[in-house]
Amino acid sequence: MKLIYNQKARAIFFQIICVIIICYFFYYILNNTFSNLSSRGITTGFDFLSEKSGFGISQSLIDYSENNTYGDTFLVGLLNTVLVSILGIFFATILGFLIGITKMSNNWLLKKLATCYIEIFRNVPLLLQIFFWYFAVLQTLPSPRNSFNVGESVFLNVRGLYLPSLDIINGYQVLLFSIFISFILIFIWYKYVHYYKNKTGKEVPALLISLFILICIPLISIFTFNIDINVTKPILKGFNFSGGISLLPELTALLIALSLYTASFIAEIVRSGITSISLGQWEAAYSIGLKKNKILKLIIIPQALRVIIPPLTSQYLNLTKNSSLAMAIGYPDLVSVFAGTTLNQTGQAIEIIFMTMGVYLTLSLLTSVIMNIYNKKISLIER
């Protein structure tokens, strides 16, 4: 009887009952699913990943053809999803910070333009924005034969943007190693700049010198080791261009829409983060003669980041998940080529949907972990 009136024992008992109910629920769902599949003669498993796909994909970051397997289509779709997510996060962050800071400007026109941007792009559904950029803007470009061109090397038409490509004939490993060394030196340089600034209070042009390192070291390795690099220009053959690098209009429309839409939310997050800093911080900075750009860079933004990072993480997650709308305009992301075409051809709905959900879950958790590490790094350390 004592256990009945023991609060801790009752709590453990009800938790055990709750776990048993949840486990039974999932067991019932899975058992019912597999029973229905068996009665309809539908096989389960991941053996289909080794079967020949038989369909092409318009954009692939790896070598892919119709003779590749369904496992390769999964990898192609995954890489395309990661590509548009990373690029979207990069551009949305830059644009969002610029718009958010502009909205705090004393210039009436800039402030109103920033407000109009936020209200327009934030309140129009993302899918409609994707349709607008794809159908109303990019699909009105001229045909390949009438392409806009710059120096007969860069071409823009209804089928995409075509740029010259750099083909490394020999010395590929040496060039990669030189780039790797450049990043190591840049890392060391930033560590030194941080140490020098803390010790003396003086600033050093870290970004310019980093760009100088990143450009010069690979160039030195190219001339020192006689690395042959061939420039291939896109050439019009028949009804389309061949050679060079092509940027699909589907990718462009999706990237523009995702960046502009997410940037409108990031701008408000940045604005709220800046306004969370007390007015006394601004007044104290002005009193010692600092200009507004220096105040933002050295005082306001570093403190505001502690407020900005948590909701900013949510926007990064939303952008990654919203990239699945690419299917509406035919961009070959994971949902389109794997949860779409592959699912229709194989009928392995459970496995494919499970893998697709697992990818988005993994990308979201990875983004959260990275942002949480950064948030912990910039957080105040209480004593």
NORMOQUI-V179221 format. One record per helix or strand of 2 or more residues. SS is the DSSP state (H for helix, E for strand). FROM is the first residue (numbers start at 1). TO is the last residue. Records with the same first field share a line. If there is no record, write none. Layout:
# NORMOQUI-V179221
SS=FROM-TO, FROM-TO
This chain:
# NORMOQUI-V179221
H=7-39, 47-50, 70-102, 108-123, 126-140, 144-146, 172-200, 206-224, 249-275, 279-287, 292-328, 334-346, 349-378
E=148-150, 154-157, 160-163, 165-168, 229-232, 235-237, 240-242, 245-247
